[in-house]
């Protein structure tokens, strides 16, 4: 097992999950550092809980078809208190009663941000729904969460990470709640 510590965000790479096209140690250090700085910043958002962020990350990974990221964010979501049933049913969030209105708004926003065929009217309706629960600054941060995860999806798929070996870091708090440090 190889452990990379970039900006206090450990990324654990098991030998079995090495990338097939570009090895982890071949990724440009500055590129990875920039992505990790963004991750560090996003992890410090105090007004949204980690469980919700992992739910959104899992959904975006499903939309983008990233098997490694699906595995990672499924495990992270469970680690942070998410229910497996909600993850298994994520593609049907709009028709199921166990996603809150706030979560539905966030998932809808993620969908229109990631889905290229979304019409402007769909984007506007999604924004209005999200605006019922978040202010404009928070929506900007949530959009960064979405675009950051889409970037990870693209890189991981392009470099060929193999899914199934990710394990959540055990030193992280299991349930970050808004307002906690």
C-alpha positions in Angstrom: 0.0 0.0 0.0 1.2 3.5 -0.9 0.1 6.5 1.1 0.2 10.0 -0.4 -0.2 13.0 1.9 -1.0 16.1 0.0 -2.2 19.1 2.0 -3.3 16.9 4.9 -5.8 14.9 2.7 -4.6 11.3 2.7 -5.2 9.3 -0.5 -4.7 5.7 0.1 -3.7 3.7 -3.0 -3.6 -0.1 -2.7 -1.4 -1.9 -5.2 -4.4 -3.6 -6.7 -6.0 -0.3 -7.7 -3.1 1.2 -9.6 -4.2 3.0 -12.7 -3.8 1.0 -15.9 -2.9 3.9 -18.2 -1.0 6.4 -15.9 0.4 5.2 -12.6 -0.5 7.2 -9.5 3.2 8.3 -8.9 3.3 9.6 -12.5 0.5 12.2 -12.0 2.0 15.7 -11.9 2.4 16.7 -8.3 1.3 20.3 -9.0 -1.9 19.1 -10.7 -2.8 16.8 -7.9 -1.9 19.5 -5.3 -4.3 22.0 -7.0 -7.2 19.5 -6.9 -6.4 18.6 -3.3 -6.4 22.3 -2.3 -9.9 22.6 -3.7 -10.9 19.4 -1.8 -9.5 20.8 1.5 -11.5 24.0 1.0 -14.7 22.1 0.2 -14.2 19.9 3.3 -14.3 23.1 5.5 -17.8 24.2 4.4 -19.7 24.4 7.7 -23.2 24.9 6.5 -23.6 21.4 4.8 -23.0 18.0 6.3 -20.6 15.5 4.8 -23.3 12.9 4.4 -25.2 15.2 2.0 -22.0 16.0 0.1 -21.2 12.3 -0.3 -24.8 11.7 -1.5 -24.3 14.3 -4.3 -20.8 13.0 -5.1 -22.2 9.5 -5.5 -25.0 10.7 -7.8 -22.6 12.7 -10.0 -20.4 9.6 -10.3 -23.4 7.6 -11.3 -24.3 10.3 -13.9 -20.8 10.3 -15.3 -20.4 6.5 -15.2 -17.3 6.5 -13.0 -17.0 3.0 -11.4 -14.1 3.9 -9.1 -15.8 7.1 -7.9 -19.1 5.2 -7.4 -17.3 2.7 -5.2 -15.4 5.4 -3.3 -18.4 7.7 -2.6 -20.7 4.7 -1.8 -18.2 3.7 0.9 -17.7 7.3 2.1 -21.4 8.0 2.2 -22.0 4.9 4.4 -19.1 5.9 6.6 -20.8 9.3 7.1 -24.2 7.8 8.0 -26.0 7.5 4.7 -28.5 4.6 4.2 -27.7 2.0 1.6 -31.3 2.1 0.3 -31.0 5.7 -0.6 -27.8 5.1 -2.5 -29.1 2.1 -4.4 -32.2 4.2 -5.5 -30.4 7.4 -6.3 -31.3 7.4 -10.0 -35.0 7.6 -8.9 -34.6 10.4 -6.3 -37.4 12.5 -7.8 -40.0 9.8 -7.4 -39.1 8.4 -4.0 -40.3 9.8 -0.6 -37.0 9.3 1.3 -35.1 12.3 -0.2 -35.9 15.6 1.5 -37.0 18.6 -0.6 -33.6 20.1 0.0 -31.8 17.0 -1.2 -34.1 16.8 -4.2 -33.2 20.4 -5.1 -29.5 19.6 -4.8 -29.7 16.4 -6.8 -31.7 18.2 -9.5 -29.1 21.0 -9.6 -26.3 18.4 -10.0 -28.3 16.7 -12.8 -28.7 19.9 -14.8 -25.1 20.9 -14.2 -23.7 17.6 -15.4 -26.2 16.7 -18.1 -25.3 18.4 -21.3 -28.8 18.2 -22.8 -30.5 20.2 -20.0 -32.4 23.1 -21.5 -32.1 26.6 -20.0 -35.6 26.4 -18.7 -34.7 23.2 -16.8 -31.6 24.9 -15.4 -33.6 27.9 -14.3 -36.3 25.7 -12.6 -33.6 23.7 -10.8 -31.9 27.0 -9.7 -35.2 28.3 -8.3 -35.8 25.0 -6.4 -32.3 25.1 -5.0 -32.7 28.8 -4.1 -35.5 27.8 -1.7 -32.9 26.1 0.5 -29.6 27.8 -0.2 -28.4 31.4 -0.7 -26.4 32.4 -3.8 -23.0 32.0 -2.2 -23.9 28.5 -1.1 -25.2 27.6 -4.6 -21.8 28.8 -6.0 -20.0 26.5 -3.5 -22.3 23.6 -4.3 -21.6 24.2 -8.0 -17.9 24.0 -7.3 -18.5 20.6 -5.4 -20.3 19.4 -8.6 -17.7 20.6 -11.0 -14.8 19.3 -8.9 -16.3 15.8 -8.7 -17.0 15.8 -12.5 -13.3 16.7 -12.9 -12.3 13.8 -10.7 -14.6 11.5 -12.6 -13.0 12.5 -15.9 -9.4 12.1 -14.7 -10.1 8.7 -12.9 -11.8 7.3 -16.0 -9.1 8.6 -18.4 -6.3 7.3 -16.2 -8.0 3.9 -15.7 -8.4 3.5 -11.9 -9.9 0.1 -11.1 -12.9 0.1 -8.8 -13.5 -2.1 -5.7 -10.5 -1.5 -3.5 -11.2 2.0 -1.9 -11.4 2.2 1.9 -12.5 5.3 3.7 -9.8 7.0 5.9 -10.6 6.1 9.5 -9.1 9.3 11.0 -11.8 11.5 9.5 -14.9 12.3 11.7 -17.7 10.0 10.8 -20.5 12.6 10.9 -19.5 16.2 10.1 -22.6 18.3 10.8 -23.1 21.9 9.9 -21.4 24.2 12.4 -18.9 21.7 13.6 -15.2 22.3 13.3 
